Amino acid sequence: MKKKILITGGAGFIGSHVVRLFVNNYPNYEIVNLDKLTYAGNLANLADVEDKPNYRFIKGDIVDAAFIQELFETEQFDGVIHLAAESHVDRSIANPTEFVFTNVIGTVNLLNAAKHIWKDNREGKRFYHISTDEVYGSLGKEGFFTEETGYDPHSPYSASKASSDHFVRAYNDTFGLPTVISNCSNNYGSFQFPEKLIPLFINNIRNNKALPVYGKGENVRDWLWVVDHARAIDVIFHKGELGETYNIGGFNEWTNIDLIKVICKKMDKKLGREAGTSEKLITYVKDRAGHDLRYAIDATKIKNELGWEPSLQFEEGIEKTIDWYLANEEWMNNVTSGDYLKYYEAQYQER
Ligand SMILES: NC(=O)c1ccc[n+]([C@@H]2O[C@H](COP(=O)([O-])OP(=O)(O)OC[C@H]3O[C@@H](n4cnc5c(N)ncnc54)[C@H](O)[C@@H]3O)[C@@H](O)[C@H]2O)c1
């Protein structure tokens, strides 16, 4: 069936994997990628699909309500997969307000525009909001987040995502907007901006730079390969029940320090360095304010109801990820030097 789907934040880490999957798997769909191209947006992430006939990029800001309203009226989207967000916790501590604009107001602008264009016919329409497990707060040593866990966000990032989740549910409850939400654990894989832990550490090890570990490195995260998150988004977009929430996770918990040591060991081998060389780069730094101790997702609902499970074990996923960053040195250098910002001009404005 033909459909026109808006994917917001498609030039970011997870969004680029979602755009790639939809463009390649659904030639009948017209995929429109809307992205502001903040520091985190990089169109080079999509170089392999940018010339496909069912793909289009639009540069724009979801905070601009008039622009969003007009875009929806002109394009008449059948579905929205909303990933655009300010996503980095450390940046949210430095500048919380930016997170309110993009994550809360931006989401409400999209909800308003979808509500407006679908007011007479909601058949086959769907607004899918992508969220995070961080909205649930912090776990002790035991237990898992389920879809019933109460919200208890601690950082400005998770507070802004929690707020946007509440608005999505409110639009479903109040206006009958056909919505669905998923909350996913930490993602890893190719095309992640190297201020996040895994690409940052791979790059620092490659360049013999210090590996700054918050506190004692005891925080626990549940890691999922980004391609498996994109597969889950595909399944939920097509089969998820409207009004429902699905938790997505890898059943794959690591303390930060253990994860870093695994990366160090693998990198020593791959770079032909003596065992133990990279671990010497570890330096412990003052813990992040409000740092949640442990996140862990119970992904039973999506497994039982929609048949999704991770396709890769962590061992294989982290191996692939390290290999990708080592093989794509130019991508990494462009991002760390800021040269990727020129990609948009070179690709789009001179045409
Ligand atoms: N990275 C993770 O581990 C993780 C886990 C669970 C959920 N999420 C959620 O998934 C989504 C994507 O995360 P990510 O890691 O790919 O983020 P990212 O920071 O890599 O990408 C975000 C994208 O949104 C765009 N954007 C930012 N502000 C915008 C605005 N005002 N208008 C239009 N576009 C804008 C950026 O340019 C960028 O391309 C986010 O909603 C995030 O909360 C991320």
The ligand as an SDF file (V2000), in Angstrom:
LIG
                    3D

 44 48  0  0  0  0  0  0  0  0999 V2000
   20.4960    7.1220   21.5930 N   0  0  0  0  0  0  0  0  0  0  0  0
   19.8510    6.3160   22.3990 C   0  0  0  0  0  0  0  0  0  0  0  0
   20.4530    5.4260   23.0100 O   0  0  0  0  0  0  0  0  0  0  0  0
   18.3610    6.4240   22.5830 C   0  0  0  0  0  0  0  0  0  0  0  0
   17.6980    5.4510   23.3350 C   0  0  0  0  0  0  0  0  0  0  0  0
   16.2980    5.5190   23.4520 C   0  0  0  0  0  0  0  0  0  0  0  0
   15.5940    6.5300   22.8260 C   0  0  0  0  0  0  0  0  0  0  0  0
   16.2640    7.4830   22.1120 N   0  0  0  0  0  0  0  0  0  0  0  0
   15.4450    8.5100   21.4390 C   0  0  0  0  0  0  0  0  0  0  0  0
   15.5590    8.2850   20.0450 O   0  0  0  0  0  0  0  0  0  0  0  0
   15.5260    9.5240   19.3420 C   0  0  0  0  0  0  0  0  0  0  0  0
   16.7680    9.6560   18.4680 C   0  0  0  0  0  0  0  0  0  0  0  0
   17.9330    9.5860   19.2970 O   0  0  0  0  0  0  0  0  0  0  0  0
   19.3930    9.7000   18.6690 P   0  0  0  0  0  0  0  0  0  0  0  0
   20.3360    9.0870   19.6310 O   0  0  0  0  0  0  0  0  0  0  0  0
   19.3590    9.2410   17.2610 O   0  0  0  0  0  0  0  0  0  0  0  0
   19.5670   11.2900   18.7080 O   0  0  0  0  0  0  0  0  0  0  0  0
   20.5530   12.2210   17.8650 P   0  0  0  0  0  0  0  0  0  0  0  0
   20.8760   13.3500   18.7790 O   0  0  0  0  0  0  0  0  0  0  0  0
   21.6560   11.4270   17.2500 O   0  0  0  0  0  0  0  0  0  0  0  0
   19.6290   12.7470   16.6680 O   0  0  0  0  0  0  0  0  0  0  0  0
   18.6000   13.6770   16.8470 C   0  0  0  0  0  0  0  0  0  0  0  0
   18.2690   14.2840   15.4930 C   0  0  0  0  0  0  0  0  0  0  0  0
   17.2050   15.2360   15.6910 O   0  0  0  0  0  0  0  0  0  0  0  0
   17.5130   16.4190   14.9680 C   0  0  0  0  0  0  0  0  0  0  0  0
   16.8850   17.5630   15.6540 N   0  0  0  0  0  0  0  0  0  0  0  0
   17.2160   18.0710   16.8710 C   0  0  0  0  0  0  0  0  0  0  0  0
   16.4420   19.1480   17.1510 N   0  0  0  0  0  0  0  0  0  0  0  0
   15.5890   19.2990   16.1050 C   0  0  0  0  0  0  0  0  0  0  0  0
   14.5410   20.2190   15.8060 C   0  0  0  0  0  0  0  0  0  0  0  0
   14.2370   21.2100   16.6630 N   0  0  0  0  0  0  0  0  0  0  0  0
   13.8650   20.0820   14.6430 N   0  0  0  0  0  0  0  0  0  0  0  0
   14.1730   19.0870   13.7680 C   0  0  0  0  0  0  0  0  0  0  0  0
   15.1770   18.2020   13.9920 N   0  0  0  0  0  0  0  0  0  0  0  0
   15.8700   18.3030   15.1450 C   0  0  0  0  0  0  0  0  0  0  0  0
   19.0350   16.5090   14.9970 C   0  0  0  0  0  0  0  0  0  0  0  0
   19.5390   17.3350   13.9520 O   0  0  0  0  0  0  0  0  0  0  0  0
   19.4330   15.0410   14.8490 C   0  0  0  0  0  0  0  0  0  0  0  0
   19.5470   14.6720   13.4980 O   0  0  0  0  0  0  0  0  0  0  0  0
   15.3950   10.6150   20.3990 C   0  0  0  0  0  0  0  0  0  0  0  0
   14.0450   10.9800   20.4930 O   0  0  0  0  0  0  0  0  0  0  0  0
   15.8740    9.9470   21.6800 C   0  0  0  0  0  0  0  0  0  0  0  0
   15.2450   10.5070   22.7980 O   0  0  0  0  0  0  0  0  0  0  0  0
   17.6250    7.4500   21.9740 C   0  0  0  0  0  0  0  0  0  0  0  0
  1  2  1  0
  2  3  2  0
  2  4  1  0
  4  5  1  0
  4 44  2  0
  5  6  2  0
  6  7  1  0
  7  8  2  0
  8  9  1  0
  8 44  1  0
  9 10  1  0
  9 42  1  0
 10 11  1  0
 11 12  1  0
 11 40  1  0
 12 13  1  0
 13 14  1  0
 14 15  2  0
 14 16  1  0
 14 17  1  0
 17 18  1  0
 18 19  2  0
 18 20  1  0
 18 21  1  0
 21 22  1  0
 22 23  1  0
 23 24  1  0
 23 38  1  0
 24 25  1  0
 25 26  1  0
 25 36  1  0
 26 27  1  0
 26 35  1  0
 27 28  2  0
 28 29  1  0
 29 30  1  0
 29 35  2  0
 30 31  1  0
 30 32  2  0
 32 33  1  0
 33 34  2  0
 34 35  1  0
 36 37  1  0
 36 38  1  0
 38 39  1  0
 40 41  1  0
 40 42  1  0
 42 43  1  0
M  CHG  2   8   1  16  -1
M  END
$$$$
